[in-house]
Amino acid sequence: MFWILFGVHVHVLRAVMWAQARAKLPNHAPSPHYPRVLLLVNAPTNDDRSTISVKVALERAGAQVHTVTERTEAEQWMRRWDPEVLVLLGWSAATGDWLQRLPCAPHQDDLPFLVVGNALNQEDHEKRDAVAALEVGAQAYLPSSMGFEPLTAQVRNVLKNCERTRRPARVGEMDTLCIDLVSLRIWILGQEIRLPRRLFYLLRYFALHPDEVVSNDQIADLLSEGKGAYLAPNTQVVKIHHLRKILESAGAKGWLETVPGFGYRFSPPKSMQNVTKRSPQ
């Protein structure tokens, strides 16, 4: 009798876990490098259930989502991760001031953002927040009472607009370094090379930020694809060594420099730097 009951409980537990796992799956698998959505949770709205619900809604729009709770942290992720949409969970006057003072990246004219209302707000407060957010430039203000389906639809619309204005399919020029962001192909000095997925996106980031020092923390984030996953201490060193050897074998010796105590700098020929800086990221 005990084993029968135990077997029933195991089957029930497996069924519950499977149902929970399926409920968390997004409708669309996120792209390996875009679209990227940064979710900033304002402190008064820092409720785990609301945050998870909003994140799931964004993932259902086909986005990769990274969540932060501090504006300074959001600025760091804007620089290192280059999000295409900013979603604010909750609104405050301080948030509006911050957005107006927020410097855009050199390749960005504007960062579209959406606001999801604070579930704790009364109706009159939510109306004032909606007006304030829209006046600052929000693409939309979605009251929490609307549920999260409208958020999914709105994010999809914003991402479609991003698609229309997205960066060129190719970065660089064929006689130095050329990266095709559609076919995921790379040419160095006219010779096509093949890179593993992580090294491809790492080199892509270097190419879009020529002659800039990329920190070890940034490289760790890139290698973990923005997920903050743990990397063994020697993993980053091995990946950089592998990338450098591939570059050298293609005739690009010295393009990837070590900056002791800071990180790495990608310094291709000047003609290539001019092209990448003219091309919006």
N, C-alpha and C positions, 0 to 999 in steps of 0.2 A: 504493500500500500504506500509506504514511504517513497519508494522509487517511482511509482506512478505519479504521485503528487509532485515530486521533485522534477520529473520530466515535464509535467504540465507547466510548472513555474518557469522552467528554462525556456520552453517554447513561447510562453507569454512574454518573458523578458526580451527574447530575441525579436519578437514582433513589435514590441514597444520601441526598442532601439532602432529597428529598421524604419519605423514610421517617423521617428524623430529625425533620423538622418535624411530621409527623403524630403521632409518638410524644410530642411535647411538648404537644399540644393537650389541654386539659381536657375531661372528659366533659360538663360543663355550662358554658356561657358565663357569666362572672361578671356579677353585677348592677352597674349603674352606681353605686349608692351603698350597697348592702349585699348580702350579708353581708361584713363586713370581718374578716379574721383577721390578727393580729399574731404573727409567728414570731420568737421570741427564741432565738438560738443561743448556748448557753453556750460559753465559750472552749475547754474541754477537748474539746468535741465539734465544734469548728469545722472540719468536714471538708466540702469542697465537694460531694462526691458525696452524702453524707447529707443535706446542706441542700437540694440540688436535688431529691432523691427525696421529701423531706418536703413541699417546696413544691408539687411536682407532685401529690402525694396530696391536699393541701389544695385545690388548684385543681380537682381532679376532684370535690371535694365541692361545687363551685359557688361558691367563695369568692374574693374579692380578697385577695391576700396581700402583706404588706410584711414584709421581713426586717431584723432588727437584731441586733447582736452585743453591745451594751452595755445594762445595765439603765437607765442614765440616759437613753439614747436611746429606750428602750422607754417610759419615763415621758413623754417629750416627745410621742411618737406617740400615746399614750393620750389625752393632752390635746387634741391637734390633730386626730386622725383618728377618735377614738371607736370603737375596735374592739369587736366583739361577742364575740370569742373570742380568748384568748391561748393559743398553743401554745409549749411550752418544749422545745427539743431539748437533752437532757441535764439533769442535776439535780445540785445541790450544796447543802450546808448553808447557804451564803451566799444561794442563791436562795430557800430556804425562809424565811430571816429577812427577806429583801427583800419577799417576798409578804405576810408578816404585817404589815409596816410600810407597805405600799403604800396610799396614800390613794386612795379611789375618787373619781371625778368626782361633782359634786353630784347629777347625775341618775341615778347608778348605785348600786344597793345592793350589787352584786357583779359581778365580771368572771369568767365561767367560764373555767377553764383546763385544758388537757390537757398531759401530759408524755410525751414519747417518750424511751425509755431511751438511754443512752450505749452505742454499739456497742463501746467499749473496755472496758466494765465486765465483771468476772467475775460469775458467777451470784449469789454471796452478796452482792456489792455491789449488784447490781440489785434484789434483794429488799429490802435496807435502803432503797434509794432509793425504791422503790415504796411502802413503808410510810410513809416520811417525807412523800412528796408527797401521799398520800391523807389523811394526818392534817392537813396544812396546808389541804386543801380541794380537791385536784384532782378533776375530774370522772372522770378515768381515768388510769391509768399503763399505757403500752403498751410492752412490751419491744421492743427493736430487732429481736430474733430473730423477732418475729411478722410482719415485713414491713409494708408500708404500706397494704395494703387495709383492715385493721382501723381504721387511723387515719382513712381516708376515711369509713368507715361511722360511726365515733364522732363525727367532726366534723359529719356530716349530722344525727345525732341531737341534738347540742348546738344546732345551728342551728334545728332544728325547735322545740326548747324556747324558743329566743330568739324565734321567730316568734309563739309563743303569748303571750309577754309583751312583744312589741315595742311601741314608742311608738304613741300614737294615730294614726289615719290623717290627722288634721288638727292643725295647730299654729296657734295664734293665734285671732283672732276676726274675723268677717266685716266689722265696721264699721271695723277698722283694717287689719290685714294677716293674711290667712289663707292657709296653704299646705297643699294636699292632697297627701300623700306617696304616695297610690295613683294618683290620676288625673293627678298632676304638673301641677296647676293652681294659679295664684296670683291672689289678689284683694287689691287695695290700695284702702282706703276704699270698699269695695263694688264696685269696678270690676275686672273680670278683665283681667290683663295677660299677655302672652306673652313668654317669655324663651328665649334659646338655652340649650342644655343646661348649659354650664359656668356661665353666669350664674344659672341656676335653683339649682344646688347651692351656689353661692357665697352667694346671698341666703338660702337655707335655713340655711346655717351661721350667717350673721349673725343670723337671726331666732331661732335656738336659743341664741345667746349675746348677748342684748341688753345694751347698755351695757358691754360688755367690749372692750378693745383687742385687735384681731386684727392680728398682726404681718405685715409684708411676706412673711416666709418662710412663714407659715401660708397666706397667700393664694396664694403660688406653688405650694405643695403642693396646695391645693384646686383650682386651675386645671389642674394637671397630673394631678389625680385620684389623688394619693398615689403616683405613679409616679416622682417625682423627675426628670421630664423637663426638659430645658433650655427656658427661656422667654426670648425676646428681651427686652432691658431695658425696652422700651416696651410690651410686651404687657400687663403687669399694669396699667400706668397707663391704657392704652386700655380695658381691660375694666372697670376701676373707673369711668372716665369714662362709659362706655356705660351701666353699671348706674345710676349716679347720674342721668343724663339721663332714663332710663326712670322712675325713682322720681319725679323732679320733674314729669314730664309727667302722672303719675297723682295729683299733689297731695301727694306725700310729700317735699317740698323740705326739706332740712336733716336728714333722718333718717340719712344716711350722712356722718359727719364724718371729716375728715382729722386725725390726731393726729401732728403733725410729729415726725419722728425715730423714730416707733414703728410706725405703721400706720394703721388705721382703726377707728372705733367706730360701731356701728349703734345709734341712739337713737330708737326709735319712741315713740309716746305711752305713758305709764306704764301705762295699762290693758292694753295689749298685752304689756308686759314682765311684768306679773303673771301673765298667762295662760301665756306661754312658760316662765316659771320654775316654774309649777305642773305643767306637762306634762312627763312624763319624756321624755328625748331619744330 
